[in-house]
Amino acid sequence: MLDVKNITEKVKAESELTANLIKEIEKVIVGQKYMIERLLIGLLSNGHILLEGVPGLAKTMSVTTLSKTIQTKFQRIQFTPDLLPADLIGTLIYNPKSGDFSVKKGPIFANIILADEINRAPAKVQSALLEAMQERQITIGENTFKLEEPFLVLATQNPIEQEGTYPLPEAQVDRFMLKIKITYPDKIEERQILDRMAFSDGSKISVQPILKPADIMRLRSVVDEIYMDDKIKDYIIDIVMATRDPKKYGLDLNEFIQYGGSPRATIFLTMAAKAHAFLQGRGYVTPHDIKSIGPDVLRHRVIVTYEAEAEDMTSEDIIKKIFDNVEVP
């Protein structure tokens, strides 16, 4: 237990930085504690995040505010139906004098990418993001360029039912560590938003940079050290296995699940649970961390069947049943 004690002390020493970061973001963003926490989990565990919600819920503003609190290069890319892959990653430009091609890098060459309304762009642009997200490199012509760390894609999307949206392919959705659903603020929060934001020149609030890239890399190494007991590891595997073969876990859900979570779900759930424990100031992972972050890791990985859709059963309902039924260590 000595190691756990040391790690907890490290976590407590470093958690002041993240507490200050949250304070800065909350100067601009009212409520949305869940979303801010999840953005930090992505940052601390090196995982891309997909934020879904109707327009006007401060998705873009949250990501922009987060980027201002970090001293890194930030790039916002507005996805539209006429966007081309070259607009994202860059292209080769011909020089008629020398007869050579030179590389013009695109906006993806930054540390934090805000892919705004990602599902408004066609599939070939979405797939251009894939290599960057998974391999953390970009190929333009015959040249391959490594992307600078930290590299984080924070994408916003409108609910699929909205006009002019292209659903993201499963392979790409699976690249996102977390999918966060953003809901409307409550009455008190709405009033705070009114008082803070209803000015003709927009928000006058400025935020200070808190983290440098070196701080992020250091915090990530602390998160990696967080202790996870074998029982917790088995619990994670049971949860993911239950999405693939619910019958084994006494759940009558097989006809509702088309695909369960991939091994990537297991890896991401482990990493995100450690980052969640870090934000709670603990040097070890508890089942509570798994239950808190599990739905965000799994909701876009459990693909439901037509039968489930016919019965109005969502992946969220299935995940809730799994968490309610799989034995907690």
Buried (B, 14 or more C-beta within 10 A) or exposed (E): EEEBEEBBEBBEEBBEBBEBBBEBBBBBBBBBEBBBBBBBBBBBBBBBBBBBBEEEBBBBBBBBBBBBBBBBBBBBBEBBEEBEBBBBBBBBEEEEEEEEBEBEEBBBBBBBBBBBBBBBBBEEBBEBBEBBBBEBEBEBEEEEBEBEBBBBBBBBBBEEEEEEBBEBEEEBBBBBBBBBBBEEBEEEEEEEBEEBBEEEEEEEEEBEEBBEBEBBEBBBEBBEBBBBBEEBBEBBBBBBBBBBEBEEBEBEBEEBBBBBBBEBBBBBBBBBBBBBBBBBEBBBBBBBBBBBBBBBBBBBBBBBBEEBEEEEBBBBBBBEBBBEEBEEE
